[in-house]
Each structure stands twice: as C-alpha cells, then as structure tokens.
Amino acid sequence: MNNENIEHPGHYQSGSGYECIDVMSAVLTEEQMRGFCLGNAFKYIWRAGKKKGSDFVEDVKKANWYLRYLAEFEERSAP
C-alpha cells in the first residue's frame, strides 16, 4: 500500500506546494477545524471498504490520519 496516498496525497497539494489541510487550518476557526477532522474520520470509518475500488485498511488509516492530525492541532492550539 502506498503510504503517500494516506499521508500526503498529491491531489491535495497546490502547484506551489501548499497542502489543502494546512491552508484550511490557517483560515478556519478551531471549532471548524475540529468538525472537519472529526467529520472526515467519521466518513472514512463509515465507508471503509464499501466505496468501489477502496481498500478497508487504507480507509481506516485515512480515518486515523485525521484523528492524529486533530490531536496535533489541539496540542498546537492549547494555551
């Protein structure tokens, strides 16, 4: 399995190298970022292995990626 598909998919990066989630975390509120990350984790768990061509383990790893990102985001945002 290509870890790049989970950690840093090319289709989520701009031509100048910015990653979509990094730009989002710069412009969204903390509450909005929490909702985005939790929503995406939920989505990947919900559909794990069900989407045509998707891999169950990859979907679970993607959900985990969003949860880890959220935990790190929370740590960075803590006073």
Rosetta silent file (secondary structure, phi, psi, omega in degrees, C-alpha in Angstrom):
SEQUENCE: MNNENIEHPGHYQSGSGYECIDVMSAVLTEEQMRGFCLGNAFKYIWRAGKKKGSDFVEDVKKANWYLRYLAEFEERSAP
SCORE:     score description
SCORE:     0.000 S_00000001
   1 L     0.000  136.184 -179.066    0.000    0.000    0.000 S_00000001
   2 L   -80.814  110.547 -179.227    1.308    3.420   -0.929 S_00000001
   3 L   -63.691  -25.217  179.075    1.652    5.427    2.290 S_00000001
   4 H   -61.395  -31.551  178.006    1.739    8.620    0.201 S_00000001
   5 H   -64.640  -22.460 -178.505   -1.978    8.062   -0.551 S_00000001
   6 H   -98.492  -49.464 -173.069   -2.634    8.417    3.176 S_00000001
   7 H   -75.668  -49.565 -175.395   -0.081   10.911    4.450 S_00000001
   8 L  -147.309   71.344 -179.972    0.226   13.478    1.633 S_00000001
   9 L   -60.613  133.209 -178.293   -1.875   12.715   -1.457 S_00000001
  10 H   -58.088  -31.561 -177.612   -0.674   14.762   -4.420 S_00000001
  11 H   -73.752   -3.164  174.935   -4.222   15.764   -5.364 S_00000001
  12 H  -105.826   13.489  178.822   -4.463   17.740   -2.094 S_00000001
  13 E  -116.309  142.917  177.902   -1.434   19.917   -2.864 S_00000001
  14 L   -80.694  169.676  177.117   -1.368   23.099   -4.876 S_00000001
  15 L   -61.308  -24.981 -179.341    1.122   23.745   -7.627 S_00000001
  16 L   -91.867    4.332  175.022    3.095   25.891   -5.211 S_00000001
  17 L    95.423   -2.364  177.922    3.359   23.047   -2.666 S_00000001
  18 L   -74.580  137.189  176.963    0.722   24.134   -0.150 S_00000001
  19 E   -93.664  137.578 -174.753   -1.300   21.292    1.257 S_00000001
  20 H   -51.173  -47.877 -175.790   -5.050   21.890    1.447 S_00000001
  21 H   -65.124  -31.879  178.044   -5.403   20.984    5.132 S_00000001
  22 H   -68.473  -39.122  176.853   -2.603   23.370    6.132 S_00000001
  23 H   -67.050  -42.269  178.487   -4.317   26.249    4.358 S_00000001
  24 H   -59.140  -43.826 -177.935   -7.617   25.250    5.956 S_00000001
  25 H   -67.055  -21.021  178.137   -6.087   25.262    9.437 S_00000001
  26 H   -81.864  -25.319 -174.114   -4.807   28.779    8.774 S_00000001
  27 H  -110.585  -20.152 -179.592   -8.197   30.183    7.727 S_00000001
  28 L   -89.860  158.198  174.007  -10.785   28.161    9.677 S_00000001
  29 L   -72.869  165.692  177.524  -11.633   28.615   13.334 S_00000001
  30 H   -59.726  -41.976  179.556  -10.531   25.946   15.815 S_00000001
  31 H   -62.396  -42.520  178.667  -14.118   24.735   16.068 S_00000001
  32 H   -64.256  -40.535  178.673  -14.435   24.460   12.286 S_00000001
  33 H   -64.568  -41.196  177.107  -11.154   22.527   12.068 S_00000001
  34 H   -58.527  -48.080 -179.776  -12.313   20.117   14.779 S_00000001
  35 H   -62.021  -40.853  179.015  -15.530   19.490   12.890 S_00000001
  36 H   -61.809  -49.422 -177.450  -13.715   18.991    9.602 S_00000001
  37 H   -65.526  -45.251  179.010  -11.267   16.462   11.041 S_00000001
  38 H   -64.430  -39.355  178.940  -13.893   14.566   13.027 S_00000001
  39 H   -64.408  -41.956  179.012  -16.226   14.551   10.026 S_00000001
  40 H   -68.868  -39.696  176.855  -13.593   13.166    7.701 S_00000001
  41 H   -60.380  -46.049  178.700  -12.546   10.496   10.204 S_00000001
  42 H   -58.730  -45.022 -178.617  -16.201    9.501   10.581 S_00000001
  43 H   -59.007  -47.054 -177.889  -16.644    9.404    6.791 S_00000001
  44 H   -67.095  -35.807  177.021  -13.675    7.086    6.244 S_00000001
  45 H   -68.791  -43.561 -178.204  -14.779    4.732    9.029 S_00000001
  46 H   -58.851  -42.366 -173.938  -18.372    4.720    7.773 S_00000001
  47 L  -100.557    7.987 -174.867  -17.442    3.806    4.233 S_00000001
  48 L   -48.491  117.090  177.535  -14.398    1.620    4.994 S_00000001
  49 L    76.152   -0.973 -175.480  -14.112   -0.893    2.190 S_00000001
  50 L   -94.144  -29.887 -178.479  -17.505   -0.019    0.715 S_00000001
  51 L   -71.645  137.785 -178.613  -16.558    2.523   -1.952 S_00000001
  52 L   -54.808  125.603  178.189  -15.793    0.930   -5.303 S_00000001
  53 L    83.563   -1.766 -178.779  -12.069    0.369   -5.537 S_00000001
  54 L   -86.466  157.536 -179.627  -11.411    1.361   -1.920 S_00000001
  55 L  -112.071  129.171 -176.871   -9.361   -0.703    0.462 S_00000001
  56 H   -54.837  -50.028 -177.115  -10.658   -1.293    4.004 S_00000001
  57 H   -63.717  -41.255  179.129   -7.258   -0.904    5.653 S_00000001
  58 H   -62.984  -41.451  178.384   -6.457    2.241    3.667 S_00000001
  59 H   -62.009  -41.930  178.953   -9.778    3.814    4.682 S_00000001
  60 H   -65.484  -39.770  178.169   -9.113    3.041    8.357 S_00000001
  61 H   -65.469  -35.678  177.016   -5.609    4.500    8.044 S_00000001
  62 H   -66.416  -41.727  176.852   -7.063    7.657    6.481 S_00000001
  63 H   -60.302  -44.394  178.930   -9.515    7.980    9.389 S_00000001
  64 H   -62.237  -38.262  179.226   -6.623    7.538   11.795 S_00000001
  65 H   -58.724  -45.475 -179.913   -4.628   10.199    9.934 S_00000001
  66 H   -65.467  -36.632  178.238   -7.399   12.766   10.552 S_00000001
  67 H   -68.947  -40.352  176.268   -7.626   11.829   14.226 S_00000001
  68 H   -65.214  -42.979  178.616   -3.850   12.151   14.667 S_00000001
  69 H   -59.425  -43.516  179.831   -3.889   15.481   12.808 S_00000001
  70 H   -62.531  -43.296  178.815   -6.683   16.680   15.107 S_00000001
  71 H   -61.180  -43.594  178.484   -4.756   15.640   18.231 S_00000001
  72 H   -66.790  -37.766  177.077   -1.664   17.504   16.998 S_00000001
  73 H   -61.514  -45.020  179.414   -3.799   20.512   16.045 S_00000001
  74 H   -62.088  -42.138  178.562   -5.283   20.548   19.551 S_00000001
  75 H   -63.165  -40.663  179.030   -1.835   20.375   21.119 S_00000001
  76 H   -67.792  -32.203 -175.693   -0.629   23.282   18.959 S_00000001
  77 H   -87.129  -11.112 -177.369   -3.741   25.316   19.793 S_00000001
  78 L   -66.982  141.369 -179.993   -3.643   24.739   23.559 S_00000001
  79 L   -68.758    0.000    0.000   -2.841   27.819   25.655 S_00000001
